[in-house]
């Protein structure tokens, strides 16, 4: 298979798709002002080609921050795209769509992946999707778009998760997750007074969450929102750690980008040697896949901000592009199989 990437910083979709021929699956990354018109135009240009889309920045060797980007797979893939609606209430009502799509393309663990774009309530959406994917051991990567809108096959949806099931006819697929953080000292907290609907942590070990964070790191209210780049929370998940970014201060509580429940065990994390960690990921991919057709990745908005502040973003894209055809988008939360994480990178590699 092969991967196409085109962009227009001016938001001209025709410019972004220039040179794209016979796509078999398309992803649209647009801006909030033009998203709906881009969805309609894309469907007219490539009718009945499976497609999903969301609002967000896209990238390959460079990044399209406000315009439009198009990522497409062709020459050796089969795909099906659809949507699970009512994601905040009852996405399982629509799970039969995904089950039928997997069967339609004869998806298997070895050569098939699911890519999704979500409007929110990610943990519930991923749990639902996993009920279908786990029967075939199919992996997933994806993320949250902006403004509560996604698209599938030329139609815009709210309160939904759009997905594509993609089968590589020329080799394997494998997913990866990159974590550039490690535990900070030995801090461990029990969360309480949480508000699941608003992703709020009220207390940690019985004390106001904001006070606990400030006392450890010696930061002001204003500094908390940037300090989360260096010191987010982590939730232990077996041998893995799900990163939890702080969104804002809410009184004496902390609002996050990921749901935290009463009695969840949290730790404090600190930023590691991210440049070395990126190189480790690239080397692992090279070892697993001596020949690569494409790499599709999702980078967190906070990683993008951190890398930009450190003048590393362009270098990072260059290093990933050295793997071959690399493209992706900047999400507001990253999906990896049945896990919803923050401040991470997830990707799928096609042989």
PyMOL commands that set and color helices and strands:
alter all, ss='L'
color gray80, all
select helices_A, chain A and resi 13-16+35-45+91-104+122-133+196-198+209-217+221-227+274-288+301-309+313-321
alter helices_A, ss='H'
color red, helices_A
select strands_A, chain A and resi 2-8+25-30+51-55+58-59+63-64+68-74+77-85+112-118+139-144+149-152+155-158+160-168+173-178+181-192+200-201+203-204+207-208+233-237+240-244+246-250+253-256+265-271+294-300+326-331+334-336+339-341+345-350
alter strands_A, ss='S'
color yellow, strands_A
deselect
rebuild
show_as cartoon
